[in-house]
């Protein structure tokens, strides 16, 4: 039991940096693997960062558009871990 709790604590501690990855990462260099490893909040922040780094930066995305872009990026990233997440977001 103690070993199980220790393992869970270590796994949670290892996941924390992943959740904050969107704050520190250059959106143009983020891979689909890095994007997919984030929680929903991290993905939403990453989508906003990628949008602001892209050609449509002057147009602010609302929450619904950001969520839709997150879903589409996740779908385009599926089975393509080495693809750039920004490229996946820009696909139609």
N, C-alpha and C positions, 0 to 999 in steps of 0.2 A: 504494500500500500504506500509506504513512504517513497519507494522508488518510482511508483506511478505519479505521485504528486510532484516529485522532483522533476521528472521528465516533462510533465505538463507545464511546470513553471519555466523550465528552460525553453520549451517550444513557444510559450507566450512571449518570453523576453526576446526571442529571436524574431518574432513576427512584428514587434513594435517598430523597428526601423523601416520595415516594408510599408507600414501604414502611412508613414510620413514621407515616403519617397517622393511624392509629387511636389513637395515644398522645395526640395533640394536639387531636383533633376532638371537638366536642360531638356525642354519638351521635344526639341528636334532630334535628340539622340536616344529617346526612350524606345525600347523594343516592345513588341507585343508581349513578350514573356514578363517584362517588368510591369507593364500596364495590367496584365491579367492577374498578377500577384497582389494587387492592391485591393483594399476593401472599397465599398461603394463610395464613401466620402473621398478617398484618395483618387479614385477614378474620375469623380466629378471635378476635383481640383485640377487633375491632369488634363482633362478635356478643356477646361477654361484656359489653362496655360498654353496648350497646343493651339487653341483658337487665337489667342492673343499673339502668338508667334507666327501665325499664318497670314495669308493674303487678305482675309476678311477681318482683320483685327479692329478696324474702325467700327464694326457693327457688334454691339454687345449681344451675347446670347442670353435668353431668359432661361429659367430653370427647366421648363419643358423641353426646350431645344437642346440644352446641355444633356438632359437625361436621354433624349433620343439619340444624340451623337454618341453618348457612352454605350448605348445598346448596339448601335451600328458598328462602332469601333470594336467592341467585344466580338461581334459576329464576324467581322472582317479579319480579326486577329486569330480566330479559331484555327488551330493546326498550323499556324505560321509564327512560331515564337521568335524568329530572327527578323521578322518584318518590322519596320519602323512604325510605331503606333500612330504617329502623325500621318503617315501615308495611308494607314488603315482608316483613319478618321476622315481623310479627304476623298476616299473612294465613294463613288455614287452607286 
